[in-house]
Amino acid sequence: MTSDLNKKMAARLRGLRPERMIRIMEVCGTHTTEFFRTGVRDLFPENLDLIDGPGCPVCVTPNDFLDRAIEIGKTHRPVIATFGDMIKVPSSYSSLAKEKADGMEVRIVYSPIDALEMAASEPGREVMFLSVGFETTAPAEAATVIEAKKRAIKNFSLLAGNKLTPPAVEALLAAQEVKIDGFILPGHVSAVIGVAPWRFIAERHKKPCVVSGFDAPDLMMGMITLVDLVTSGRNETLNQYSRVVKDEGNIKAVEIMNRVFKTSDAQWRGIGVIPTSGLEMRDEYADFDAVRRFPVTPPPPKEAPGCRCGELLRGLIIPPACPLYGKACTPEEPVGPCMVSLEGPCAAYYRYWSK
């Protein structure tokens, strides 16, 4: 924050004087981290509070997803291809890291196409990709399945755990567990789905919201705008990331996503089952659906005693309120997923929070 513009915005943010407590929820794990990393959070005046929401896809993925992946690994023995942040996430009884140490074939990839090319280069091995993410990553994973079918790569499959973010916000607002005055909306997700899917927040729930980018000026302007909207009683949905986000979103990406996936009810950690918030593979791509390809019966899921990730993801507490935070649960030895992912609220607090 060295430019004159940044200094002026910083002074403006610091100088806000809301007459009552204003609580803003961010719905993006990257925002969680960037508010800390950029120092913008340190500029907040009194009566302005930021609440962490369900914006980390790894964090909201329930234990039974990893339980199923591990049971498939034990029973059918595919190569499990996954993004690196899933490796240390605890399941009900184990983790991919522990299973890998015991001999399970678990490989880190950087994109779903890496997993597909792995399957193409090793036709004698089944390769199962763990598909965990929001609307940001789902189109790429759908495109990979389309490519697998086009190239007739029959030893590739996808275990779908993708989720849709607007239904989760709808569920939080309907539950009315926590007072939220406005929302900072995720720029990356909105670049795919557009602005229109968020309008229900202002129109039905009478809460202002702003689509924001991720650098310091974006974050400062988003908070300044939201405070102004809240204090003036204007329930609007604004796009302040128009250099990336178009009102209609990325129509082609959404079309690809919808070609492979259909919506389904889905379990979210700490929230429960949210209608039409998940993505499952359509029948036309059943040959690439790991759930149908590798039938298993995982053991009943269970949560780690004392872990309060679910309450964090609903905005009910902040990480230091969890009795395990920084003690039994650290990035080196995580008890819950909120401490594992770089987008998780516990990981962000652990790295940057100094109070």
C-alpha positions in Angstrom: 0.0 0.0 0.0 2.5 2.6 -1.2 0.7 4.6 -3.8 -1.1 7.9 -3.0 -4.4 6.2 -3.9 -3.8 3.3 -1.5 -2.9 5.8 1.2 -6.0 7.8 0.7 -8.2 4.6 0.8 -6.4 3.4 3.9 -7.1 6.7 5.6 -10.7 6.6 4.5 -11.2 3.0 5.8 -9.4 3.7 9.1 -11.5 6.9 9.5 -14.9 5.2 9.2 -17.0 5.7 12.2 -20.1 3.5 12.0 -22.5 4.2 14.9 -23.1 0.5 15.5 -21.3 -2.7 15.0 -21.3 -3.7 11.4 -20.5 -7.4 10.6 -19.4 -8.3 7.1 -19.0 -11.9 6.0 -16.5 -12.9 3.3 -17.4 -15.9 1.2 -14.0 -16.8 -0.1 -11.0 -18.5 1.5 -8.6 -16.3 -0.5 -10.3 -13.2 0.9 -9.8 -14.7 4.4 -6.1 -14.9 3.9 -5.7 -11.6 1.9 -7.4 -9.4 4.4 -4.7 -10.5 6.9 -1.7 -10.7 4.5 -2.2 -7.3 3.0 -2.7 -5.6 6.3 -6.2 -4.3 5.4 -7.8 -6.0 8.4 -5.5 -4.0 10.7 -7.1 -0.8 9.3 -10.6 -1.6 10.4 -12.1 0.9 12.8 -14.1 0.1 15.9 -17.5 -1.3 15.1 -16.4 -3.0 11.9 -16.0 -6.8 12.1 -15.2 -9.4 9.5 -16.7 -12.8 9.8 -15.3 -15.9 8.1 -17.8 -17.9 6.1 -17.9 -21.2 4.2 -15.4 -20.1 1.6 -12.8 -22.9 1.8 -13.8 -25.9 -0.3 -11.4 -28.2 1.5 -12.8 -27.1 4.8 -16.5 -27.6 3.9 -15.9 -31.1 2.4 -17.3 -33.5 5.0 -15.3 -36.4 6.3 -17.3 -39.0 4.4 -15.8 -37.8 1.1 -12.3 -38.7 2.2 -13.6 -41.8 4.0 -14.9 -43.0 0.6 -11.8 -42.1 -1.2 -9.6 -44.0 1.2 -12.0 -47.0 1.2 -11.8 -47.1 -2.6 -8.0 -46.9 -2.4 -8.0 -49.9 0.0 -10.6 -52.0 -1.9 -10.0 -51.2 -5.6 -6.4 -49.9 -5.4 -6.5 -47.1 -8.0 -3.9 -44.4 -8.1 -5.4 -41.5 -6.1 -4.6 -38.2 -7.7 -5.2 -35.1 -5.7 -4.3 -31.5 -5.1 -1.7 -31.1 -2.4 -4.0 -29.5 0.2 -6.0 -32.6 0.6 -3.1 -34.8 1.6 -3.0 -33.8 5.3 -6.8 -33.3 5.8 -8.0 -35.7 8.5 -10.7 -38.1 7.5 -12.8 -39.9 10.2 -10.1 -42.4 10.9 -7.0 -41.6 8.8 -5.7 -39.2 6.1 -4.3 -39.6 2.6 -0.8 -38.8 4.1 -1.1 -41.7 6.6 -2.4 -44.1 3.9 0.4 -43.1 1.5 2.9 -43.8 4.3 1.3 -47.2 4.6 1.7 -47.9 0.9 -1.5 -46.5 -0.8 -0.7 -45.0 -4.2 -1.4 -41.3 -3.7 0.0 -38.7 -6.0 -0.1 -34.9 -6.0 -1.2 -33.2 -9.2 -1.6 -29.5 -10.1 -4.6 -29.9 -12.4 -7.1 -32.5 -13.3 -5.5 -32.8 -16.8 -2.3 -33.9 -15.0 -4.3 -36.8 -13.6 -5.8 -37.6 -17.1 -2.3 -37.6 -18.7 -1.2 -39.9 -15.9 -3.9 -42.3 -16.8 -3.1 -42.1 -20.5 0.6 -42.8 -19.8 -0.2 -45.8 -17.5 -3.1 -47.6 -19.2 -2.7 -50.6 -16.9 -3.5 -48.5 -13.8 -6.8 -47.0 -12.7 -6.4 -43.3 -11.8 -9.0 -41.6 -9.6 -8.9 -37.8 -9.3 -10.4 -36.2 -6.2 -12.5 -33.3 -7.4 -12.9 -30.9 -4.6 -13.7 -27.2 -5.2 -16.3 -24.6 -6.0 -17.5 -23.2 -9.3 -13.9 -21.9 -9.9 -12.5 -25.4 -10.6 -15.5 -27.4 -11.6 -15.4 -26.3 -15.3 -11.8 -27.5 -15.7 -12.7 -30.8 -14.1 -15.7 -31.2 -16.3 -13.6 -30.4 -19.4 -11.1 -33.1 -18.3 -13.9 -35.7 -18.2 -15.1 -34.6 -21.7 -11.5 -35.0 -22.9 -11.2 -38.4 -21.3 -14.4 -39.5 -23.1 -13.2 -38.0 -26.4 -9.9 -39.8 -26.2 -11.4 -43.0 -24.8 -9.1 -43.1 -21.8 -11.0 -45.7 -19.8 -8.8 -46.0 -16.8 -9.6 -42.4 -15.6 -12.3 -41.5 -13.1 -13.4 -38.6 -10.9 -14.7 -38.7 -7.4 -16.9 -35.6 -7.4 -17.0 -33.4 -4.3 -17.6 -30.1 -5.9 -20.0 -27.6 -4.4 -21.9 -24.4 -5.3 -21.5 -21.4 -3.2 -24.8 -19.4 -3.5 -26.9 -22.1 -1.9 -24.5 -22.2 1.1 -25.0 -18.4 1.6 -28.8 -18.9 1.3 -28.6 -21.6 4.0 -26.7 -19.4 6.3 -29.1 -16.5 5.9 -32.1 -18.8 6.4 -30.6 -20.3 9.6 -30.3 -16.8 11.1 -27.7 -18.1 13.6 -25.4 -15.1 13.2 -26.1 -11.5 12.5 -24.6 -10.5 9.1 -25.0 -7.0 7.7 -23.4 -7.5 4.3 -21.2 -9.8 2.2 -17.9 -9.6 0.4 -18.5 -11.9 -2.5 -15.8 -14.1 -4.1 -14.2 -12.7 -7.2 -13.0 -16.0 -8.7 -16.3 -17.8 -8.3 -18.1 -14.8 -9.7 -15.9 -14.7 -12.7 -17.5 -18.0 -13.6 -21.1 -17.7 -12.5 -21.5 -13.9 -12.9 -23.2 -11.5 -10.6 -26.9 -12.5 -11.1 -26.8 -15.6 -8.9 -25.9 -13.4 -5.9 -28.8 -10.9 -6.3 -31.0 -12.9 -4.0 -29.0 -11.7 -1.0 -30.1 -8.1 -1.5 -33.5 -8.7 -3.0 -34.8 -11.4 -0.7 -32.7 -11.1 2.4 -32.2 -7.3 2.3 -28.4 -7.5 2.8 -26.0 -5.5 0.6 -23.1 -7.3 -1.1 -20.1 -6.5 -3.2 -18.1 -8.7 -5.5 -14.5 -7.9 -4.8 -11.0 -8.7 -6.1 -8.1 -9.7 -3.9 -5.5 -7.0 -3.7 -5.4 -4.3 -1.0 -7.2 -1.6 -3.0 -10.0 -4.1 -3.9 -10.4 -5.1 -0.3 -10.4 -1.6 1.1 -12.9 -0.3 -1.5 -15.1 -3.3 -0.9 -15.3 -2.7 2.9 -15.7 1.1 2.4 -18.6 0.5 0.0 -20.3 -2.1 2.2 -20.2 0.2 5.2 -21.7 3.0 3.1 -24.4 0.6 1.9 -25.2 -0.6 5.4 -25.3 2.8 7.0 -27.5 4.3 4.2 -29.9 1.3 4.2 -29.2 0.5 0.5 -29.6 -3.2 -0.2 -27.7 -3.5 -3.5 -25.5 -6.1 -5.3 -22.5 -4.3 -6.7 -19.6 -5.6 -8.8 -16.3 -3.9 -7.9 -14.2 -6.5 -9.8 -15.5 -5.6 -13.3 -12.1 -5.9 -14.8 -12.5 -9.7 -14.3 -16.1 -10.4 -13.5 -18.9 -9.8 -16.0 -22.5 -9.7 -15.1 -23.3 -12.8 -17.1 -20.1 -14.6 -16.0 -18.2 -17.0 -18.2 -21.0 -18.6 -20.2 -18.8 -21.2 -21.9 -17.3 -22.3 -18.6 -20.8 -22.7 -17.1 -22.0 -24.6 -20.2 -19.1 -27.1 -19.9 -19.7 -27.5 -16.1 -23.4 -28.2 -16.7 -22.7 -30.6 -19.5 -20.9 -33.0 -17.2 -22.4 -32.3 -13.8 -26.0 -31.9 -12.5 -26.9 -30.3 -9.2 -27.6 -32.5 -6.2 -28.2 -32.1 -2.5 -24.8 -32.1 -0.7 -23.4 -32.3 2.8 -21.4 -29.4 4.0 -19.2 -29.6 7.1 -20.8 -27.8 10.0 -23.9 -26.8 8.0 -25.5 -30.1 7.0 -27.3 -31.0 3.8 -27.9 -28.1 1.5 -30.4 -28.7 -1.3 -29.0 -28.3 -4.9 -25.6 -27.2 -3.6 -23.5 -30.2 -4.9 -22.5 -31.4 -8.3 -22.7 -35.1 -9.3 -21.9 -36.6 -12.7 -24.5 -37.0 -15.3 -25.5 -40.5 -16.6 -23.8 -39.8 -19.9 -20.4 -39.8 -18.0 -21.1 -42.6 -15.6 -18.1 -44.5 -16.9 -15.9 -41.8 -15.4 -17.8 -41.6 -12.1 -15.7 -43.1 -9.3 -18.8 -43.5 -7.1 -20.4 -45.9 -9.6 -17.2 -47.3 -10.9 -15.8 -48.3 -7.5 -18.7 -49.3 -5.1 -17.7 -49.3 -1.5 -19.3 -49.0 1.9 -17.2 -46.6 4.0 -17.4 -46.8 7.8 -19.7 -44.4 9.5 -18.2 -40.9 9.5 -17.2 -39.2 12.8 -15.8 -35.8 13.8 -12.6 -35.2 15.8 -13.5 -34.5 19.4 -13.2 -30.8 20.3 -12.8 -29.6 16.7 -15.0 -26.6 16.0 -14.5 -26.2 12.3 -18.2 -26.4 11.7 -18.9 -23.4 13.9 -16.1 -21.4 12.2 -17.6 -22.0 8.8 -20.9 -20.7 9.9 -19.4 -17.5 11.3 -20.3 -18.3 14.9 -16.7 -18.2 16.4 -13.2 -17.1 15.4 -10.4 -19.7 15.4 -8.8 -18.7 18.7 -12.1 -19.7 20.4 -11.5 -23.3 19.5 -9.8 -25.1 22.4 -7.6 -27.0 20.0 -6.4 -24.0 18.1 -2.6 -23.6 18.3 -2.3 -26.4 20.8 -3.4 -29.8 19.7 -4.2 -28.4 16.2 -1.4 -26.7 14.2 -0.5 -26.7 10.5 2.1 -29.4 11.2 -0.4 -31.6 13.1 -3.9 -30.5 12.1 -7.0 -31.9 13.7 -9.4 -30.2 11.4 -9.4 -29.1 7.8 -9.6 -25.4 8.7 -6.0 -25.6 9.8 -4.8 -27.5 6.7 -5.9 -25.5 3.7 -4.2 -22.1 3.0 -7.8 -20.9 2.5 -8.9 -22.1 5.9 -9.7 -19.6 8.6 -7.6 -21.3 11.2 -4.5 -21.4 8.9 -5.0 -17.7 8.1 -5.2 -16.8 11.8 -2.3 -19.0 12.7 -0.1 -17.3 10.1 -1.1 -13.7 10.5 -3.1 -13.0 13.6 -1.1 -11.5 16.4 -3.5 -10.3 19.0 
